[in-house]
Amino acid sequence: MKAKLTLHKDFSIGTLDKRVYGSFIEHLGRAVYTGIYEPGHPEADEAGFRKDVIRLVRELNVPIVRYPGGNFVSGYNWEDGVGPLEWRPTRMELAWATLEPNKIGVNEFVDWAKKAGTEVMMAVNLGTRGPDAARNLVEYCNFPKGTQWSDLRRSHGYENPHGIKLWCLGNEMDGQWQICHRTADEYGRAALEAAKLMKWTDPSIELTACGSSGSAMPTFGTWETTVLEHTYEYIDYVSLHTYYGNRDNDTPSFLARNLEMDSFIKTIAGVCDLVKARKRSKKTVNLSFDEWNVWFHSNNAKVEKWTVAPPLLEDIYTMEDALLVGCMLITLLKNADRVKVACLAQLVNVIAPIMTDAGGGAWRQTIFYPFAQMSKYGHGAVLRGEIACDCYDTNDIDGVPYLESVAVRGEQGLTIFAVNRNLSEALALETELAGFDTKNCRFIEHTAMRHDNLKATNSVKAELVRPAAQIAGKLDGATLELALPPASWNVIRLGL
């Protein structure tokens, strides 16, 4: 099977915002306790943070991490997680039916983020609480000194403000499962007032309003329109969330789900522009895709309620899961003109690229590698490529191209990311490089990740699924030729 990709140096979608490679830590399952934090572990530092996990997060090259939720945040009192540990209460955590000991809170998470080489995207509780608690948290985190909440932070040992710039106005408030679920008008009003107070407290911050929890929500589209009618001039982003699974074991359909993600993005961008036109605004609201991943393996798992850090949502990812994650990453890049923030949900143990054993080792799941490679090499101008290849149909999506690909031109040269959706045949890829100085272009490497068993997984004992070097491609003038193995994730790098 053959495919052709045409790239022009000057035809770009936009410059990528590095925050597209964000992730997410929620007080859920073992994400925090025995995930990033485990005092007494052989790899624990003086603060109890696992250094082996920190090394893997740094390898993943995550620039921002959303915290502390998620559904958790809609019942969270941020004051419970600051100050001396002996004063902190243990709470019933209603979103996930667990106990929250509050050993990790705002300050500790900021400390961890610095060690992990990342920044914090902070969420505020617009479920059980509202604008007043939100503005107090901004003051606690970001105001220098001389006020009640900034001086409380200083009394907790943090003389300098944290300077958190990106904030979420609640989480999935359109969902009936959410603590204190609201209608679009109710949420829009609360988000507007919170946004006003938060930006009056610190005008430098950026705010994300809750969009639909998924494109299948009954209120999809109308929710965003109503919320934006209230909040448009005070926010910077609207959120999108989506997860996909392969419950029917229909791999061709599963690997096409990122096309639904693309439609989701374009629809909400259109809603934002509709409200912009209605308001005759000069401002453009962009998108924060701050929850996305494959999630289905753990849906039926049963655990004991009202315990601390039970093993919730611990999906073990396969080779085919990594292929869809690669396709979803490509979709985010193809929408770089509107998607400025994105968060792989989540980061450690809970539907995550990094897994740990309590008291034991940490390892990379299959989905770790597409993310790590793209976050390392995918920076710069995202090129508007043209793909010509055969397609296939699924039960609900027609014309799925066997090749999914995007290219990025940056300081490191030209990098092409590609997934071959054909499960049985290699794809002979011909890439035309238009407008490039091909005399000084050189082939650097082609790595591919594949496995004969699409259900293959990694474990603490062995990483069976990981990228491997391929035979060098043939670069002849402006034409690059190489082969993409069946059912594979590929990274092709050229020096310019």
Phi, psi and omega in degrees: 000143183241155175212151178232134177240125179247126180236140173239135185305324188259000180261095185240154175281322181162173177273131185288134169276124185299341181289354172298338180265032178282172176218200196205130171235121177244151171286079186213130178056226182256026179296316181267298186275119190072005171259273177276340188231121179204081178303141181091348175292147179304333181260008182287140175273189185296338179264358180093003180276138181285118181289330178294324177290317178302318179298319180290323176296320177295323177295326179288339173063054182269121184276341183207145180229122178286140188200148001259013179179171011082167179306328180305321189293337184286355174233015191263132170261109187297334181295337179296337187255019176234160180089184183303138182302324184290345179267352188277134182279155166265127185246152165288122181261105192284334183295322184239009177056048179232179173254134179250113182278349178060032175285336174244131177220202187305307186294316179296321181292323175298319177300313180299317182301319178297319179294327182273001178072034182225176177240167185258134168253105191267134175257143177250154183277108172249023174264275179284345182236200187192208188302323184294312178296327180294313181291329177295322178293320176299317179297316179300317185279323197241344182277138187299298183186169174094007176232168184305308188280325177291323178287332173295318176301315181297323178292341178271006174099013182239085184298317183268144178295155181284333178065041179286125189258336186243127187228144177255132179272076181083191184212127171043050185287353175276352186272131178298337180283348187282139174300122182060046172312143180234158169285170181299319179292318179298314180293317181303318179293315181296318180294321178299311183292322176297315180300317179300310183294321181293318180284333173292327178288320177215098183295348184275350186283159173248146186234142177243125175268152180289123167265196179297146176287354177173158183288349178270359179297141180301332182264010183306131180091306178290326176301308182299318181299313181295314180299318181290329175301325178281317197253354197312313187281354183249349182247169182243334183218156168241142188270153172228144177226139172202147175225149179230152178219168180238057184295330182270002181055042177251084188298315179303319178292319179302315183286356177261357188296336179295341175291327172294320177300318179297317178296320177303310181300311184294325178295313182289326173299321178294321177297316177303317181288330174298312180293323176303315180294317179300321182273356183053043183272151174266358184266142175252123173270126181259189190244144174238103180273074195267014161212123175201145176172178164274135180204109174195337185300325188260008189301329184256010181292139180249132177225161179289134179283159173060046171237166179272125173053056173288162182281084181262141171054043182266071177297134171258116192273148183256177175300316182292329174299319179297325178296316179291321176302319176299317178296321179292322175299318178299319179298318177301317180292324179294346177244033184296342178288338181237328179273109183253343178222142173208150182226113170296124183252120354244206189255318184226125172070317182267111186033066198226155174284342182243131178240151176227156165257134175300122182078357184237216188272177175231149183210167182266126172283171181301323184287348178301318192288314176302319180295312183297318180292320181289321180291340177275317188252347186267066179228136180130214181272125176276121186276148180270086184277153175248127183248132172237116180197170176292157181231168174223162179250146172246184181296332183229002177226124177260151173070046178278116180290140178294332178259126170244126189205153171210153180232147180231129177253120182213196182297334181273003180110212180250126178239129178251125175254133186211142172241129171267110181280350180289122187281345187234343185239143170290156180246118176279107185260125173249123180245124176264126182255097183265136177081358180272154173280081187290342177296330181252020179267136180224147178281127179261302182194159170227117173248148177225144174243122180204168175204143180300332178255110181294347178263007180297144181229167172258163178210177178295338182273327185202136173262093182285335185243114179199160181293151177222149179294144180247171175298136183303139176287161178265116180252110183236099183065240181264012184240128176247130178236133175199173183246133175261120181300160177300143176045063188225152170258130187230142173232121182241124184241132177237138174271136182245000000 
